[in-house]
Amino acid sequence: MRPLGAGLREGGLRRNTSRALPHPSTPVMLLRTLRLLCSLAVLALASATVSAASAAAKVHGPVSPQRTLILGDSITQDGRWVSFLEYLLDRAGVASDWDVISIGLGSETVSGLSEPGHPYPRPSVLERVDAALAAVRPAKVLVCYGMNDGIYHPPSPERRAAYLRGLTTLRDRVQAAGATLVLITPPLFDAVPIAKRLAKPDATTFGYQAPFAEYNAVLTEFADEALRLRGPGVEVIDLHRALLAALAERRRTDPAFTFSPDGVHPGALGHLVMARAIAAGLGLAIAPADAAEELRCVEADPRFTLIHQRRALRSEAWLPFVGYTRERAFKSGSVTAAEAVVARLTAELQQP
């Protein structure tokens, strides 16, 4: 396998289509979570390698220098870029420095905005960030918002200000909790694969099902706002421009190429490119590689299977444990069973 990470510099996955995607069904998410928790309880009883007491201490104990919280929208909830990122950390030999809990939530924003016609008010991360910080107690918080914050409309000073206001509030809460904030600029919007879905230039209504054709310009503005917040306690990774550069390179030889078949949600290759850019922004020296070839190698590696399984189990358990509201409130009571299985998978990964 070609090396993915050369070390630190000094200092069963969802398939996307080009059709309009339905918004996630909240009852379905609840059923999936309940099934997962039942399965985790059985696995934990059979093969837990840590006690319930030690798992509970991990949840509610002091801030860990390794504990990292990741927040975002449906692209983060998909989770593949997080799994790939953890794999890159593992390949670089620094996995022990990172204890990642990723709880992205579909439809979420940092601005608190929702477009007319959306089936329910979009959730805002500001509604759950305090609970997340209290439960996870991270040393570092990675956040990636923006795709939904422009609500798929043309540029607007008001929406841009709402996005900046949301990021600033998020920054203040993260810093008040004693954590470092890492802002990840929004991914890209790709109009090419969904040309038939785009709102006409003279349209009066826009939204997820009929987005503004030049919506990526809105995301570029949001990226600029995030970059301006870089300062003490705030790091910024410009994922947006990294993806634009990668897409432009691909389209030199394949004009129809896309990372996001539905214009918004990246496929597996897009998630890997995202992970590489974010890993580089975090300080990993990422060896050059053909992304498609690298994807085949990664997905064939049994270590990635374990890492992805661990990440998915943790995300599914911690999301309702922290709690969220989308149409109605969701809250589970424990992550003890999940953390027991995570400990077993981690121990397996640590074996020579």
N, C-alpha and C positions, 0 to 999 in steps of 0.2 A: 504493500500500500504506500502511496506517496505520503510524505509527512504533511500534516495539516498545520501544526504549530511548532515552531522551532524554539519556543521558550519565551520568557519575558524580556522585553526591551528594558534597558536601564530606565530608571526613573520609576400502524394500521390507521392510517391517517386519512384525513378528509380529502376527497377529490373535488376540485373546483370545476365549474363549467362556465361557458360564456353566456349562459342564460341568466336571467335575473334570479337571484337566490332568495328564497323565503327567509324571513327573519327567524331566528331560533325560537322554537316553541318552549316556553317556560315549563309547562307540565312535563315535556319530554326531558328537559334538563333535570328536573326534580327526580323523575323516575330513574334516569341514569345514575344520579348521585346516590339515591337510596340503594339501588342494586350494587353500586360500587362499595358503599359502606358495609353492606351485608357481606359481600365477598371478602372485604378486608378483615372483618371481624373473624371470619372462619380461618383465613390465612394466619392471622395474628395468633389465634389460639393454638394453631398447629405448629407454627414455626417461628414465633417471635424470638428475637435475640436480645431484646431489651425489655426491662420490666415496665409496667404501666407507670410506676412511680418515676422512673428515669425519663420516660417519654413526656410525662406531664411537666417535669422540671425543665425539659428542653423547650417546651412551649412557653412557659411562664417565667423562665429564668432571666438572668441579666443579659444585656446586649452581647451578642457573640461577634467577635471580629470577622467571622466567616459568613454570618447570616446575611443573605441578600434577598430582598423582596422585589419582585417584578410585577408591575401593574401596566395594564394596557387594555385595548379593545379586543374585538373578535380575532384579530390577527395574532395577538398574544395569547388569547384563549385557545386558539388552534394549537399553539404550543411547539410547533416543530422548530421554529428558530431558537427557542429556549433549549430544546433537546440537543440541537446541533451545537449551540454555544457550550453547553455542558460537556459535550463530546470533545470539542476543541480544547477546553480547559483540561480535560482528562488526558488528551494526547500530548499536551504541553507539560504534563507532570505537575500541575498546580491545582488539581481538583480539590485537594484537601483544604485549600484556602477559600473555597466557595461552598456555601451551604444554601442552595437556591430554593426559594418558594415562589412560584409563579402563579398569579391568580388574575389573569386577564378576564374581562367580561364583555361579551358581545354587545354591540350598540353603544357602549359607554363613551362618554366625552369627559373632558376636563373643563369645558366651557359652560356646561349645563344647558346647551341649546338642543332643540328638537325641531325638525322640519314639519310643516303641516302635512298631514296624511300619514305620518309615521304611526304604526299601530298602537304605540304607547309612548309616554314620555321617555326619552332616552335617559338612562341612569347616568349620574355624574360620579366620578371617582371621589369627589370631595365628600360625598355622602358616606363613604366607607373607609377612607384613608386613615382616619383616627383609629378605628377598630383594627384595621390591618397592622398599623404600627404598634398598637398595644399588644396584639396577639403574637406577632412575628418577632418584634423587637430587633429589627435589622440594624446592621452597621452601615449598609449601603442600600439605596432604593433606586432601581432602574424603572423609568416610566417612558412609555411610547404612546402619545396621543396626537390627534390632529385629523386623522382620516374622516372621522364623523363630525368634527367640530365645526367645519365649514358647512355642514348639513347639505353638501352637494350643490350649493348655490354659487353664483358668481362672487367675485371678491367683494368684500364689504368692510368698511372701517369698523363698524359696530361688532361684527363677528370676529374680526381680527383682535379687537380690544378685549372681547370676552375670552378669547383663547389665552391672551397674555395675562389677563386677570386671573384666570383659572390656574395657569402655570405658576404665577407668583404666589397665590394662596397655597398651592401644593408645596412649593418650595419652603414657605414659612413653616408649614406643619411638619414637614420632614426634618427640617433643621431643628425645630423645637423638640423633636424626639431624639435628637443627638445623632442623626444619621446623615451621611453624605448623599446628595441627590445626583443622579446621572440622568440627564434629559436626553432622550433619543428622538431626533427629529422625525417627522412622519414619513412613512414609506411613500411610494409614488402611486398616483392614479394614472391608469393607462386607458386612454380612450379608444385605441386602435381595435381591440378585440370586441368592443361593444358598441360599434358605430351606430347600429340600428336602435339601440336603447337610449342614446343621448337625446337630451332635450333640444329642440330646435332653437336656433339663435334668438328668435323672437318670442320664446316661451315666457310665460308669466309664472309658472310653477316649476319647481325643481325638487329633487329628492333622490333617495337611494335608487329607486326604480327608474328614474329619468334624470340622471345627473347632468350638470353643466359640462359642456364639451371640453372646456379649458380648465377643469377643476384642479388639475395639477398645479396651475399657477397659484391657486389658493394655498395649497400645501407648501409651495415654495415660500410664500409669505410667512406661513406659520413656522417654517424652519428658520427663517431669519429672526423671528421673535425669540425662538428658543435659544439661538446662538447668542443673542444679546444678554441672556441671563447668566452666561458663564462668569464665574467669579468664585470667591472663597466658599467652599462647601458645595459648589455646583459645577459638575462636569457636563459637557455637551458632546454628544457623538452625532455627527451629521450623516445619518443614515440616508436621508433623502437624496442628497447629491451623489452618494456612493451608488445608490441604485440607479439613478439617472445615467451615471457614467457607464455602469455595467450594461444597462439596456441599450444605450447608444452603441456600445462596442458590439453587442450581439446583432443589432440591426444593420451594421455595416455589411454583413453577408446574408442576413435573413430579415428583410424588411417587415415581415409579418410576425416576427418573434415577440413573445410576451412572457413576463414572469407571472402575470395575473390574468388568467383566462376570463374572469368576470370583471376585470378592470380595477378591482379593489383588493381581493384576497390572493396573495401569492400561492403558487403551487410549491411542491417540494423544493425545486431548484431555487425559487425565489427566497424561500425560508433559509436555505443554506447560504445564499449570497448575503442575506441579512445578517446571519450569524457571523460570517467572516468579517463583515464590516464592523459589527459591534465588538467582536473579539479584538480586532485591531485597535478600536477606539479605547478599549479597556487596558491595552498595553501588551497584548500578545503579538509576537512576531509571526505573522501568518505567511507560510511559504506560498509562492505563486502556484496556481494549479488551474487546470481546466475544470470549471464548476460541474459540468455534466459528468465528467469522468470521476471527479471527486465524490459526487453524490452516489454513484454506483458503488464505489468503494465503501463509503460510510454505511450505506444501508445494508451492505453485505457483512459488516463487521458485527459479530455477536456482542461486543461491548456496547455498541450503539443501541442494540436492542434492549439491553439491560438499562442503560442510561435513559432511554426514551420511556421505558416502562415505569421506572422510578419517578421520573418527572411527571408523567401523566397521572399516576396514582396520587402523588402529592398535590398536584393542581386540583384534581377533582375533589379531594378531601378538604383542602384548606379554603377553597372558594366559599362553600356554604358555612364552614366553621367561622370564618371572619364575618360572613353575612353580607347580603346585598339585597337591593330592592329593584325589581323589574316587573312592573304591573302589581306585584305584591312582594312582601318581605320573605326572605329565605334565610334560615339560620339552623345549623346543626350543632350538636352538643360537644363533640370531641373529635380529635385527630389522633388519639392514642393508637388505635388499630392501624391506621395508615402509617404512622411513624414507626411502628414495630416492623412492618413490611419494608419500609424504606431502609431501616437499619440492616435488615437481612440482605437486601439487594446491594447496599453499600459494602457490606462485609464481603459479598461475593465478588464485587468489583475490585476490592483491595487484595484479593488473593493473588499470589505470584502467578 
